[in-house]
Amino acid sequence: MPDLTRRRLLGSAAGAMGGAAALSLLPPSVRKAVAAGPPRHGSPDDIEHVVLLIQENRSFDHYFGTLRGVRGFADPEALTLSTGRSVFHQPDAMNPDGYLLPFHLDTRRSSAQAVPSTSHAWSVQHEAWHDGRMDRWLPAHRKADGKNGPYVMGYHTRADIPFHFALAEAFTLCDHYFCSVFGPTWPNRLYWMTGTIDPGGTRGGPVRNNTAPQPYRWTTYAERLQAAGVSWQVYQQDNDYGCNLLEQFRSFRDAGPGDALYERGVRPRPAGTFEDDARNDRLPTVSWIIPTAAESEHPDYLPAAGAAFVARTVEAIASNPKVWRKTAFILNYDENDGFFDHVPPPVPAAGTKDEFVGGLPIGGGFRVPCLIVSPWTVGGWAAGEPFDHTSVLQFLERFTGVEEPNISDWRRATFGDLTSAFGFWPARRPPRLPHDTAERLAAAKREVTTLPKPILPGPGQTPPHQEPGGRKRR
């Protein structure tokens, strides 16, 4: 498998970060484990553990629009709006130019690590999408969010989120991964863990917001694994930020201490439990990790805190060569908050079974980041097949043999099962990642208390710049 040399990785970051200080290396023990790679003759059968972590509320363009070689701000196929301008020139009657371009949330001069959250409600997301016209981001969010509305056009660069960029340079980034719902966290996480929001409303749905007036009653994928005798575990702490949607199901609410659904699905565990299990080769076949609020990356929580959290997870897996050789870690984001993304998502034709609620398409929603960290995804690749949260379940189906009938026919026909993002051959050299995430988190916390909020653009805006260069693609 192509390797990522220190010179190449540092060179891609040097313009923004300043060389070796930007990308210091993992500890030698971790590098040795990663270097061990998978078996010599790789195949999907080499995977024994799949680890799933879904973070909160970031769009693809917001995090990776400037990354070289992906479908970002230099996209030659970017949509042209009815105004005759590109989709990046979002119509905005409140701006002197008549439009608002994506603008840099500069973490060196402002507290951009703590940018405010904007609306990601069902109605607002559909209005921004505007039947695929993609031209009402500012009207929708100015109405919903007032003075914070323009922040939906803000983006980060390599200098702002170096660990996220380092993961993309070292492993595989999916640049056509869409969230599942034009809506907030709960419905998107339901697709991630169960494959549906019950659009017919017969079992506690349809779920369009973060509420459960009555417990949900459909079968989750965790229950299917349990019935099939496949080991699984949800790793959550006391403050799960409401992100473990199994807590909203009657079967899990009815389970008590000692019951497998309670012990594996909803019982809080001490911080560091996943890391201990990974280092000691005790991982189940399927692991779901639930972040705490502060580590979730949900605005206005800090991307730097999420980076430190993800870094601990990756280090724990890589610290044991035996575990590293057989584990795939899939990191994605549940939805886009209100942050702009320029790629129109796939949506079904009117009347498609199980894909409409109240006359509106459920999704796919807007693009979100998805990174696959494993011995089989090393090398700084981009995967371009369309995926959504049901792709994770489809991948688990192929991995475990346990089917998820909740996934609609349209989703299966539209979104892949993630296997095209993998290359099953050995990684000869270790990826090199920053190990200064704790220090960067401390600095970000200081900056939040001392720097002003990001300045919104006025007249005479400058189009966003994407790093030059290509990327290997799958």
C-alpha positions in Angstrom: 0.0 0.0 0.0 1.3 3.5 -0.7 2.9 5.0 2.4 2.8 8.5 3.7 6.4 9.8 4.3 7.3 12.4 6.8 8.5 14.8 4.1 5.3 14.5 2.1 3.0 15.0 5.1 5.0 17.9 6.5 5.2 19.5 3.1 1.4 19.4 2.6 1.0 21.2 5.9 4.0 23.6 5.9 2.3 26.5 4.2 -0.2 26.9 7.0 1.4 25.3 10.0 5.1 25.7 9.9 6.8 22.4 9.5 7.6 19.8 12.2 5.9 21.8 14.9 2.6 21.3 13.1 2.9 17.5 12.7 4.9 15.9 15.5 4.9 12.2 15.5 3.0 9.5 17.4 5.0 7.8 20.2 7.4 5.1 19.0 5.3 2.2 20.4 2.2 3.4 18.4 4.3 3.8 15.2 5.6 0.3 15.6 2.0 -1.0 16.0 0.7 0.8 13.0 3.7 -0.2 10.9 2.9 -3.8 11.6 0.0 -3.5 9.2 -2.5 -6.2 8.2 -1.6 -9.8 7.2 0.4 -10.0 4.0 -2.5 -11.2 1.9 -5.3 -8.8 2.9 -9.0 -9.2 2.4 -12.2 -8.1 4.1 -12.0 -11.3 6.2 -9.0 -9.8 8.0 -11.4 -7.4 9.9 -12.5 -8.7 13.3 -13.5 -5.4 14.9 -15.4 -2.4 13.6 -15.3 0.7 15.8 -17.9 3.5 15.1 -17.7 7.0 16.3 -20.1 9.7 15.1 -19.4 13.2 16.1 -21.6 16.2 16.0 -22.7 18.9 13.5 -20.0 19.8 10.9 -20.4 19.9 7.2 -17.8 18.7 4.6 -17.1 22.2 3.2 -16.9 23.7 6.7 -14.1 21.3 7.6 -12.5 20.1 4.3 -13.5 22.6 1.6 -9.9 23.8 1.4 -8.2 20.3 1.4 -6.4 19.5 -1.7 -7.7 16.9 -4.1 -11.3 16.6 -2.8 -14.6 18.0 -4.0 -14.2 21.3 -2.2 -14.1 25.0 -3.0 -12.4 24.5 -6.4 -15.0 22.0 -7.6 -15.2 22.4 -11.4 -18.7 20.9 -11.3 -20.1 23.3 -8.7 -23.8 24.2 -9.3 -24.7 27.4 -11.0 -27.5 29.3 -9.4 -30.4 31.1 -11.1 -28.4 34.3 -10.5 -25.7 33.1 -12.9 -23.2 32.9 -10.1 -21.8 29.7 -8.6 -23.4 28.0 -5.6 -20.7 29.5 -3.4 -22.2 33.0 -4.0 -25.1 32.5 -1.7 -27.9 35.2 -2.2 -28.0 37.5 0.8 -30.1 40.6 0.8 -28.4 41.8 4.0 -24.9 41.9 2.4 -23.9 44.9 0.3 -22.6 42.6 -2.4 -26.0 40.9 -2.6 -24.4 37.5 -1.8 -22.2 35.9 0.9 -19.2 33.7 0.1 -17.7 31.1 2.3 -15.4 32.9 4.7 -12.5 31.7 6.9 -13.1 31.3 10.6 -9.6 32.3 11.5 -8.6 30.7 14.8 -5.4 32.8 15.0 -7.3 36.1 15.2 -10.7 35.1 16.6 -12.4 32.6 18.9 -13.4 30.5 15.9 -13.0 27.3 17.8 -16.3 28.3 19.6 -18.4 29.4 16.6 -22.1 29.5 17.5 -24.5 26.7 16.5 -27.1 27.6 13.9 -30.4 25.9 13.2 -30.5 22.4 11.8 -34.2 21.9 12.1 -36.2 19.9 9.5 -37.9 23.1 8.1 -34.7 25.2 8.0 -32.6 22.4 6.3 -35.3 21.9 3.7 -35.5 25.7 3.0 -31.7 25.9 2.5 -31.9 23.0 0.1 -34.8 24.6 -1.7 -35.8 21.6 -3.8 -32.2 21.2 -5.0 -31.7 24.8 -6.0 -29.3 25.2 -3.0 -29.8 29.0 -2.9 -31.6 29.8 0.4 -29.0 29.2 3.0 -28.9 32.9 4.1 -32.6 33.6 4.1 -33.3 30.4 6.0 -30.7 31.0 8.6 -31.1 34.7 9.0 -34.7 34.0 9.8 -34.0 31.2 12.1 -30.7 32.4 13.8 -30.8 36.2 13.5 -27.3 37.7 13.8 -25.7 34.3 14.0 -27.2 33.2 10.6 -24.2 34.2 8.5 -21.9 31.9 10.4 -23.2 29.0 8.3 -20.8 30.1 5.6 -17.8 29.9 7.8 -15.0 27.3 7.2 -11.8 26.1 8.8 -8.4 25.4 7.2 -5.5 23.1 7.9 -4.0 25.6 10.3 -7.3 25.6 12.4 -7.9 21.8 12.6 -4.5 20.2 12.0 -5.4 16.8 13.5 -8.4 16.4 11.2 -6.3 17.3 8.2 -3.6 14.9 9.3 -6.1 12.0 9.5 -7.3 12.9 5.9 -3.6 12.9 4.7 -2.8 9.6 6.4 -6.0 7.5 5.8 -9.1 7.7 3.6 -11.6 10.6 3.5 -15.0 10.1 1.8 -16.0 13.2 -0.1 -19.4 12.1 -1.1 -20.7 11.0 2.3 -24.1 12.6 3.1 -26.0 12.6 6.3 -29.3 10.8 6.1 -31.9 13.4 7.0 -32.5 17.1 6.3 -32.7 17.6 10.0 -31.0 17.4 13.4 -29.1 14.9 15.5 -31.6 12.3 16.6 -33.1 11.4 13.2 -29.6 11.1 11.7 -28.3 9.0 14.6 -31.4 6.8 14.2 -30.4 6.0 10.6 -26.8 5.3 11.9 -28.0 2.9 14.5 -31.3 1.5 13.2 -31.6 2.4 9.5 -34.9 4.3 9.8 -36.9 7.1 11.5 -40.2 5.1 11.1 -41.6 7.3 8.3 -44.9 5.5 8.5 -45.4 6.5 12.1 -46.4 3.0 13.3 -43.7 2.5 15.9 -43.1 5.8 17.5 -42.0 7.9 14.5 -41.7 9.6 12.2 -38.8 11.3 14.0 -38.0 14.8 12.6 -36.5 16.4 15.7 -34.8 15.6 18.9 -37.8 14.4 20.9 -39.4 11.1 21.8 -43.0 11.8 23.0 -43.2 8.0 23.5 -40.5 5.4 23.4 -39.6 4.2 19.9 -40.6 0.6 19.2 -38.8 -0.6 16.1 -35.9 -3.1 16.2 -32.4 -1.6 16.4 -29.3 -3.1 14.8 -27.8 -3.7 18.3 -30.8 -6.0 19.1 -30.3 -7.9 15.8 -26.6 -8.5 16.7 -27.6 -9.7 20.1 -30.1 -12.1 18.6 -27.5 -13.4 16.2 -24.9 -13.9 18.9 -22.5 -11.3 17.6 -20.7 -9.3 20.3 -21.3 -5.6 20.5 -20.9 -2.7 23.0 -21.9 0.9 23.3 -19.2 2.9 25.1 -20.7 5.9 26.7 -20.1 8.0 29.8 -22.6 9.7 32.1 -22.7 12.8 30.0 -23.6 11.3 26.6 -25.1 14.6 25.4 -28.3 12.6 24.4 -26.4 11.0 21.6 -27.0 7.4 22.4 -30.4 6.9 20.7 -30.8 3.4 22.1 -31.9 5.2 25.3 -35.1 6.2 23.5 -36.3 2.7 22.7 -38.8 0.8 24.8 -36.8 -2.4 24.7 -33.7 -0.6 26.3 -35.8 1.4 28.7 -37.4 -1.8 30.0 -34.0 -3.5 30.4 -32.4 -3.4 33.8 -29.0 -4.1 35.3 -27.8 -7.6 34.3 -29.8 -7.6 31.1 -27.7 -7.7 28.0 -29.4 -4.7 26.4 -28.8 -2.6 29.5 -25.2 -3.7 30.1 -24.1 -3.4 26.5 -26.4 -0.7 25.3 -27.1 2.0 27.8 -25.1 1.6 31.0 -22.6 4.4 31.4 -19.0 3.4 31.7 -16.0 5.2 33.2 -13.9 7.4 31.0 -11.1 5.4 29.3 -13.0 2.1 29.2 -12.9 1.8 25.4 -9.1 2.6 25.4 -8.5 -0.1 28.0 -10.4 -2.6 26.1 -8.6 -1.8 22.9 -5.1 -1.9 24.4 -5.9 -5.2 26.0 -7.6 -6.9 23.0 -11.0 -7.0 24.6 -13.0 -5.2 21.9 -16.3 -6.8 20.8 -17.1 -7.3 17.1 -19.0 -4.0 16.8 -18.3 -1.0 19.1 -20.3 2.3 19.1 -18.6 5.1 20.9 -20.7 8.0 22.2 -18.9 11.3 22.9 -19.4 13.6 25.8 -20.8 17.0 25.2 -17.5 18.8 25.4 -15.8 16.3 23.1 -18.6 16.0 20.5 -17.5 19.0 18.3 -21.1 20.3 18.4 -20.8 24.1 18.1 -19.9 25.9 20.2 -17.8 23.1 21.7 -14.3 23.0 20.3 -13.0 21.0 17.3 -9.7 20.8 19.3 -11.5 18.9 22.0 -12.9 16.4 19.4 -9.4 16.1 18.0 -8.0 15.1 21.4 -10.9 12.6 21.9 -10.4 11.0 18.5 -6.6 10.9 18.9 -7.0 8.9 22.2 -9.2 6.5 20.3 -6.8 6.0 17.4 -3.8 5.7 19.8 -5.5 3.0 21.8 -6.3 0.9 18.8 -2.8 1.4 17.3 -0.9 0.7 20.6 -1.6 -3.0 20.3 -0.2 -4.4 17.0 -2.6 -7.4 17.2 -5.6 -5.1 17.6 -4.5 -2.7 14.9 -4.1 -5.5 12.3 -7.7 -6.5 12.6 -9.7 -3.2 13.4 -11.5 -0.7 11.2 -12.4 2.6 12.8 -15.1 4.7 11.0 -15.3 8.4 12.1 -18.2 10.4 10.7 -20.5 13.3 11.7 -24.2 13.0 12.3 -25.3 16.2 10.4 -24.1 19.6 9.2 -25.5 21.8 12.0 -26.4 24.7 9.7 -23.0 24.9 8.0 -23.0 25.3 4.2 -22.1 22.6 1.8 -22.2 23.1 -1.9 -23.0 19.6 -3.2 -26.7 18.9 -3.8 -27.5 15.6 -2.0 -29.2 12.7 -3.8 -33.0 12.7 -3.1 -35.6 10.2 -4.1 -38.4 10.8 -6.7 -41.7 11.9 -5.3 -43.7 9.0 -3.8 -40.7 6.8 -3.2 -41.6 4.3 -0.5 -40.3 5.0 3.0 -38.5 8.2 2.0 -41.1 11.0 2.5 -42.7 12.6 5.5 -45.3 15.3 5.2 -44.7 15.5 1.4 -41.0 16.3 1.9 -38.0 14.0 1.2 -36.3 12.7 4.3 -32.9 13.0 2.7 -30.2 12.4 1.8 -29.0 15.3 3.8 -26.0 17.6 3.2 -22.5 16.3 3.1 -20.6 15.6 6.3 -17.0 14.3 6.9 -16.3 10.6 7.0 -12.8 9.2 7.7 -11.9 5.6 7.7 -8.9 4.7 9.9 -7.4 1.2 9.4 -4.5 -0.7 8.0 -6.5 -1.0 4.7 -7.2 2.7 4.2 -3.7 4.1 4.7 -2.3 6.5 2.1 -4.2 9.8 1.9 -7.0 8.5 -0.4 -10.4 10.1 -1.3 -13.4 7.8 -1.7 -16.0 9.2 -4.1 -18.9 6.8 -4.1 -22.0 8.2 -2.6 -22.5 7.1 1.0 -24.9 8.0 3.9 -25.4 6.7 7.5 -27.1 3.6 6.2 -23.8 2.8 4.4 -22.3 2.1 7.9 -25.1 -0.5 8.5 -24.6 -2.0 5.1 -20.9 -2.4 5.9 -21.8 -4.1 9.1 -24.2 -6.4 7.2 -21.3 -7.6 5.0 -19.0 -7.8 8.0 -21.3 -9.7 10.4 -23.8 -11.3 8.1 -26.6 -9.8 10.1 -29.1 -7.9 7.9 -30.9 -4.7 8.6 -34.3 -4.8 7.0 -35.1 -1.2 8.1 -32.9 0.2 5.3 -35.1 1.3 2.4 -34.7 0.0 -1.2 -33.9 3.5 -2.3 -31.1 3.9 0.2 -29.6 0.6 -0.9 -29.7 1.6 -4.5 -28.3 5.1 -3.9 -25.6 4.7 -1.3 -22.8 2.2 -1.2 -21.6 -0.1 1.6 -18.2 1.6 2.2 -16.2 -1.3 0.9 -15.1 0.7 -2.1 -13.2 3.0 0.3 -10.9 0.1 1.3 -7.8 -1.3 -0.4 -7.0 -4.7 1.0 -3.3 -4.9 0.8 -0.5 -4.2 3.4 0.5 -0.8 4.7 4.3 -0.9 4.5 5.0 2.2 6.7 3.2 3.9 9.5 1.1 7.0 9.0 2.5 9.9 10.9 0.0 11.9 13.0 0.2 14.8 15.5 0.4 13.8 19.1 0.0 17.3 20.4 -3.8 17.4 20.5 -3.9 17.9 24.3 -1.6 21.0 24.0 -3.7 22.4 21.2 -6.9 21.9 23.2 -5.4 23.9 26.1 -4.4 26.7 23.7 -7.9 26.7 22.1 -9.5 27.0 25.5 -7.3 30.0 26.2 -8.1 31.6 22.9 -11.9 31.3 23.4 -11.6 33.5 26.5 -9.3 36.1 25.1 -10.1 36.5 21.4 -13.2 38.2 19.7 -15.8 36.3 17.7 -15.0 35.9 14.0 -15.7 39.0 11.9 -18.4 38.6 9.3 -17.5 39.6 5.7 -18.5 43.0 4.4 -18.4 44.2 0.7 -15.6 43.1 -1.6 -15.4 39.5 -0.5 -12.7 37.1 -1.6 -13.6 33.6 -2.9 -12.4 30.7 -0.8 -9.1 29.1 -1.8 -8.6 25.3 -2.0 -5.1 23.9 -1.7 -3.6 23.0 -5.0 -2.8 19.4 -5.9 -4.5 16.1 -6.5 -5.3 13.1 -4.4 -5.4 9.3 -5.1 -9.1 8.3 -5.4 -11.1 5.2 -5.0 
